[in-house]
Amino acid sequence: MSATPFSPSVTKGNFVFTSGQIHLKEGKLLEGTIEEKTHQVMKNLQGILEKAGVTFNDVVKTTIYTTDLSLYGKVNEVYSTYFTDSFPAREMVCVKELPLGAVLEISMVAFKS
């Protein structure tokens, strides 16, 4: 049994659904700027997507959770560098808390063609 009751991703038909990823690096919460944290979240997601056989260009939907909506612009600056085609549909939601004290969590849905 896994230490956590969820999978990093699940593929159903042509869709790949990722679990939300926070700014963990080598099992520890990455400290630093929001830009560094966003890059770490995106790197974590990239690894999960690649294992499922898709890339950021296959992502059709993203949900971003943050504990501070004033980070919106800085998160966008980093997030946008990971996409070369059109951007996926997305919402950014401000929440009271995230796991392990994280300030950012992102989940994605990709379409395998």
PASEBA-1860 file (N, C-alpha, C; in nm, 3 decimals):
! residues 113
1> MSATPFSP> 0.084/-0.118/0.000/0.000/0.000/0.000/0.088/0.124/0.000 ~ 0.050/0.220/-0.080/0.123/0.347/-0.090/0.107/0.429/0.037 ~ 0.206/0.514/0.064/0.199/0.603/0.180/0.089/0.707/0.162 ~ 0.054/0.734/0.038/-0.055/0.829/0.009/-0.162/0.756/-0.072 ~ -0.287/0.782/-0.044/-0.395/0.708/-0.111/-0.435/0.767/-0.247 ~ -0.337/0.797/-0.332/-0.366/0.844/-0.467/-0.248/0.815/-0.558 ~ -0.274/0.819/-0.688/-0.172/0.795/-0.789/-0.122/0.928/-0.845 ~ 0.002/0.935/-0.891/0.050/1.059/-0.953/-0.032/1.097/-1.076
9> SVTKGNFV> -0.077/0.993/-1.150/-0.165/1.019/-1.264/-0.251/0.897/-1.290 ~ -0.359/0.920/-1.360/-0.449/0.813/-1.402/-0.484/0.840/-1.548 ~ -0.477/0.735/-1.630/-0.515/0.747/-1.770/-0.647/0.676/-1.790 ~ -0.743/0.746/-1.846/-0.874/0.689/-1.880/-0.902/0.724/-2.025 ~ -0.908/0.621/-2.108/-0.925/0.647/-2.251/-0.805/0.727/-2.300 ~ -0.832/0.838/-2.365/-0.724/0.923/-2.416/-0.686/1.035/-2.320 ~ -0.745/1.037/-2.202/-0.718/1.145/-2.107/-0.622/1.101/-1.997 ~ -0.531/1.190/-1.962/-0.439/1.170/-1.850/-0.471/1.276/-1.746
17> FTSGQIHL> -0.503/1.233/-1.626/-0.535/1.323/-1.516/-0.420/1.316/-1.414 ~ -0.359/1.430/-1.384/-0.253/1.428/-1.283/-0.312/1.465/-1.148 ~ -0.249/1.414/-1.044/-0.279/1.462/-0.909/-0.213/1.599/-0.895 ~ -0.263/1.678/-0.804/-0.203/1.808/-0.779/-0.060/1.793/-0.731 ~ 0.028/1.877/-0.783/0.168/1.874/-0.746/0.206/2.004/-0.675 ~ 0.280/1.989/-0.566/0.330/2.105/-0.493/0.480/2.116/-0.517 ~ 0.543/2.215/-0.460/0.684/2.241/-0.484/0.774/2.153/-0.397 ~ 0.760/2.020/-0.418/0.847/1.923/-0.351/0.968/1.894/-0.438
25> KEGKLLEG> 1.083/1.888/-0.373/1.206/1.849/-0.441/1.277/1.750/-0.351 ~ 1.297/1.629/-0.403/1.361/1.522/-0.327/1.291/1.499/-0.193 ~ 1.158/1.504/-0.196/1.077/1.474/-0.078/1.062/1.586/0.023 ~ 1.121/1.702/-0.006/1.111/1.816/0.087/1.052/1.936/0.016 ~ 0.978/2.016/0.090/0.919/2.137/0.035/1.029/2.235/-0.001 ~ 1.034/2.277/-0.128/1.134/2.371/-0.175/1.105/2.509/-0.118 ~ 1.204/2.568/-0.058/1.194/2.706/-0.012/1.249/2.794/-0.124 ~ 1.224/2.922/-0.119/1.276/3.012/-0.222/1.166/3.102/-0.273
33> TIEEKTHQ> 1.189/3.160/-0.390/1.093/3.253/-0.448/0.975/3.177/-0.508 ~ 0.869/3.248/-0.535/0.753/3.186/-0.599/0.789/3.139/-0.740 ~ 0.881/3.209/-0.804/0.925/3.164/-0.936/0.994/3.028/-0.926 ~ 1.083/3.011/-0.828/1.151/2.883/-0.809/1.052/2.773/-0.774 ~ 0.955/2.807/-0.690/0.853/2.709/-0.651/0.767/2.668/-0.771 ~ 0.732/2.765/-0.855/0.652/2.735/-0.973/0.729/2.646/-1.069 ~ 0.856/2.677/-1.091/0.939/2.590/-1.177/0.942/2.448/-1.122 ~ 0.955/2.432/-0.990/0.960/2.298/-0.931/0.830/2.223/-0.952
41> VMKNLQGI> 0.717/2.292/-0.933/0.587/2.228/-0.956/0.576/2.183/-1.102 ~ 0.617/2.269/-1.193/0.608/2.235/-1.335/0.703/2.120/-1.370 ~ 0.821/2.116/-1.311/0.913/2.004/-1.334/0.853/1.874/-1.281 ~ 0.789/1.881/-1.166/0.724/1.762/-1.110/0.614/1.713/-1.205 ~ 0.535/1.806/-1.256/0.428/1.770/-1.349/0.485/1.715/-1.479 ~ 0.592/1.774/-1.528/0.654/1.728/-1.651/0.695/1.582/-1.641 ~ 0.753/1.544/-1.530/0.792/1.406/-1.509/0.673/1.311/-1.510 ~ 0.566/1.352/-1.447/0.444/1.270/-1.442/0.383/1.258/-1.581
49> LEKAGVTF> 0.375/1.369/-1.653/0.319/1.367/-1.788/0.402/1.277/-1.880 ~ 0.534/1.290/-1.872/0.621/1.209/-1.958/0.604/1.061/-1.931 ~ 0.592/1.022/-1.804/0.569/0.881/-1.771/0.439/0.830/-1.829 ~ 0.341/0.921/-1.846/0.212/0.883/-1.902/0.210/0.893/-2.054 ~ 0.322/0.938/-2.114/0.331/0.944/-2.259/0.277/1.070/-2.322 ~ 0.271/1.179/-2.245/0.223/1.306/-2.299/0.321/1.418/-2.258 ~ 0.298/1.537/-2.313/0.380/1.654/-2.282/0.289/1.771/-2.246 ~ 0.351/1.882/-2.212/0.271/2.003/-2.183/0.187/2.045/-2.304
57> NDVVKTTI> 0.233/2.014/-2.425/0.154/2.049/-2.544/0.025/1.970/-2.554 ~ 0.012/1.860/-2.477/-0.109/1.779/-2.477/-0.206/1.821/-2.366 ~ -0.165/1.913/-2.281/-0.248/1.955/-2.167/-0.364/2.040/-2.218 ~ -0.486/2.003/-2.176/-0.606/2.075/-2.218/-0.671/2.153/-2.103 ~ -0.634/2.119/-1.979/-0.697/2.183/-1.863/-0.599/2.184/-1.747 ~ -0.592/2.296/-1.678/-0.506/2.312/-1.562/-0.583/2.379/-1.451 ~ -0.558/2.336/-1.329/-0.611/2.405/-1.211/-0.492/2.442/-1.124 ~ -0.486/2.569/-1.088/-0.379/2.619/-1.002/-0.442/2.663/-0.871
65> YTTDLSLY> -0.386/2.614/-0.761/-0.429/2.655/-0.628/-0.314/2.733/-0.564 ~ -0.346/2.842/-0.499/-0.245/2.919/-0.428/-0.305/2.969/-0.297 ~ -0.218/2.993/-0.201/-0.264/3.049/-0.074/-0.255/3.201/-0.075 ~ -0.207/3.259/-0.186/-0.189/3.404/-0.195/-0.212/3.448/-0.340 ~ -0.326/3.507/-0.367/-0.362/3.545/-0.503/-0.274/3.657/-0.559 ~ -0.201/3.727/-0.472/-0.111/3.831/-0.522/0.006/3.770/-0.600 ~ 0.023/3.637/-0.594/0.130/3.568/-0.668/0.091/3.541/-0.813 ~ -0.031/3.575/-0.850/-0.087/3.545/-0.982/0.009/3.580/-1.097
73> GKVNEVYS> 0.058/3.701/-1.100/0.143/3.746/-1.210/0.274/3.670/-1.218 ~ 0.338/3.649/-1.105/0.467/3.579/-1.104/0.451/3.433/-1.142 ~ 0.343/3.370/-1.095/0.316/3.231/-1.133/0.293/3.224/-1.284 ~ 0.215/3.318/-1.338/0.187/3.321/-1.482/0.313/3.333/-1.565 ~ 0.406/3.417/-1.521/0.531/3.437/-1.595/0.605/3.305/-1.614 ~ 0.615/3.228/-1.509/0.687/3.100/-1.516/0.602/2.996/-1.589 ~ 0.477/2.982/-1.550/0.385/2.883/-1.608/0.383/2.894/-1.761 ~ 0.375/3.015/-1.813/0.360/3.034/-1.957/0.482/2.986/-2.036
81> TYFTDSFP> 0.598/2.978/-1.972/0.719/2.935/-2.044/0.719/2.785/-2.074 ~ 0.629/2.711/-2.016/0.624/2.565/-2.035/0.534/2.523/-2.152 ~ 0.471/2.619/-2.217/0.380/2.587/-2.327/0.429/2.653/-2.455 ~ 0.431/2.576/-2.565/0.473/2.631/-2.694/0.355/2.643/-2.790 ~ 0.254/2.562/-2.770/0.134/2.573/-2.853/0.035/2.661/-2.778 ~ -0.091/2.644/-2.804/-0.192/2.724/-2.734/-0.198/2.684/-2.586 ~ -0.239/2.776/-2.503/-0.249/2.750/-2.360/-0.374/2.667/-2.330 ~ -0.365/2.582/-2.228/-0.484/2.505/-2.188/-0.585/2.595/-2.116
89> AREMVCVK> -0.708/2.548/-2.108/-0.807/2.615/-2.024/-0.756/2.609/-1.881 ~ -0.792/2.710/-1.799/-0.733/2.713/-1.666/-0.813/2.801/-1.571 ~ -0.803/2.766/-1.443/-0.848/2.857/-1.339/-0.740/2.862/-1.232 ~ -0.736/2.973/-1.160/-0.646/2.987/-1.046/-0.734/3.018/-0.926 ~ -0.721/2.935/-0.824/-0.810/2.942/-0.708/-0.727/2.971/-0.584 ~ -0.772/3.067/-0.506/-0.706/3.098/-0.379/-0.770/3.014/-0.269 ~ -0.685/2.944/-0.194/-0.733/2.856/-0.087/-0.665/2.894/0.044 ~ -0.724/2.850/0.153/-0.670/2.883/0.285/-0.537/2.814/0.310
97> ELPLGAVL> -0.528/2.684/0.277/-0.408/2.606/0.303/-0.388/2.502/0.195 ~ -0.262/2.457/0.182/-0.227/2.347/0.092/-0.144/2.246/0.170 ~ -0.132/2.123/0.118/-0.058/2.020/0.190/0.086/2.062/0.224 ~ 0.131/2.022/0.342/0.267/2.042/0.390/0.307/2.189/0.402 ~ 0.210/2.280/0.396/0.242/2.422/0.405/0.283/2.484/0.272 ~ 0.257/2.415/0.162/0.290/2.468/0.030/0.208/2.593/0.001 ~ 0.259/2.677/-0.090/0.185/2.796/-0.131/0.127/2.781/-0.271 ~ 0.161/2.671/-0.340/0.120/2.652/-0.479/0.099/2.504/-0.506
105> EISMVAFK> -0.009/2.473/-0.577/-0.037/2.336/-0.622/-0.101/2.345/-0.759 ~ -0.058/2.259/-0.849/-0.113/2.258/-0.986/-0.148/2.116/-1.025 ~ -0.265/2.099/-1.087/-0.303/1.971/-1.146/-0.337/1.994/-1.293 ~ -0.328/1.887/-1.371/-0.348/1.899/-1.516/-0.429/1.783/-1.572 ~ -0.492/1.809/-1.685/-0.557/1.706/-1.764/-0.498/1.717/-1.905 ~ -0.448/1.606/-1.955/-0.391/1.604/-2.090/-0.469/1.507/-2.177 ~ -0.463/1.529/-2.307/-0.532/1.443/-2.405/-0.427/1.374/-2.489 ~ -0.429/1.240/-2.487/-0.337/1.160/-2.566/-0.397/1.138/-2.704
113> S> -0.331/1.190/-2.807/-0.388/1.171/-2.942/-0.324/1.054/-3.011
END
